[in-house]
C-alpha cells in the first residue's frame, strides 16, 4: 500500500510539474504580449512626438506669418490714411480753385458788360459828333452862311469876336460849334472809359484763363491722389483680410499643437503604465519558470526514489509533504490564472486606447 501511495504521489508530482510548466509558458506568453504592447506604445509615442514636433514647427511658422501679415496690414492702413488725407487736401484745393474760377468768371462777365456798354456809348457819341460835323459842313457850304460870314468879317477886325444875331445862320453855326466841342469831349471821355474797361476785361480774362489752367492741373492731381487713396485703401483691406486669415490659421495650428501635445502626454503616461505591467509580467514569468523547473526536478527525484528505495516510510512522508505543496501550488496556479486574465483584459483595453490615440493623431 505504501509503495502504491508513493507511486501515486510521484504521478501527482509529475502532473503538478506539467501544470506549473503550462503556467510558466502562459506567463511567458503574457510577458511577450505585454512586451509587444509596450513596443507598440513606444512606436505610438514616437509617432505622436513626431506629429507634435511638426505641429510645433507649423504653429511657430504660422504665428510668424500672421505677425508679419498684421505688420504689413498696419503699414498699409497707415499709408492708406496718409493717401486719403492727401487726396482730401488736393480735392479741397480743386474745390477752392473752382470757386476762384466762378469768382473770376463773374468779374470777367461784369467787365465784358461794362466794356460793351462803354463801347456802345462811345459809338453813340461818335455818331453824334459825326452828325454835328456834317451839320456844320452843311451850314458852312451854304451861300447864306458864306454871305453873312463875309459881311461879318469885313465889319469886325480879326481879333474881335463876331457878334451874331439870334436866329441867323451864323448863330446856328456857332451853336453847332459849341455842340461839336461838347460831343468831342464826350467822345474823348467815352474812349477813355472804353479803354479802361477793355483793359480791365482783358486782365480779368487773363486771370480767369490762368485759374482755369490751374484748375485743370489741380483736377489731374486730385484725381491721381484719389486713385492712389482708393488703391491704398483696397490694398489695406486685402492685407487686413489676409492677416485675419493667417491669424485664424495660426489659431487652428495652435489647437492642433495642443491636441498633439495631449496625445504625446497620454501616450507617454500609457507607455509608463505598460512598462510597469511588462516588468511585473517578466517577473511573474521568471518566477513561474523557476517554480516549474523546481517542480520538475522534484517530480524526477521522487520518481527515481520510488524505483531505488525499498523503505517507503521516508517516501510516504515526502508524499504527504508533496500533497501539501501540491495544494499550495494549485492555489497559486489559480491566483496566477486570475492575474493572467486581469493582464489580458488590461492589454485589450490598452490596445483599444492605442487605437483611439492613433485615430486622434490621424485627425
ABEGO torsion letter per residue (X at the ends): XAAAAAAAAAAAAAAAAAAAAAAAAAAAAAAAAAAAAAAAAAAAAAAAAAAAAAAAAAAAAAAAAAAAAAAAAAAAAAAAAAAAAAAAAAAAAAAAAAAAAAAAAAAAAAAAAAAAAAAAAAAAAAAAAAAAAAAAAAAAABAAAAAAAAAAAAABBAABBBBBBBGBAAAAAAAAAAAAAAAAAAAAAAAAAAAAAAAAAAAAAAAAAAAAAAAAAAAAAAAAAAAAAAAAAAAAAAAAAAAAAAAAAAAAAAAAAAAAAAAAAAAAAAAAAAAAAAAAAAAAAAAAAAAAAAAAAAAAAAAAAAAABABAAAAAAAAAAAAAAAAAAAAAAAAAAAAAAAAAAAAAAAAAAAAAAAAAAAX
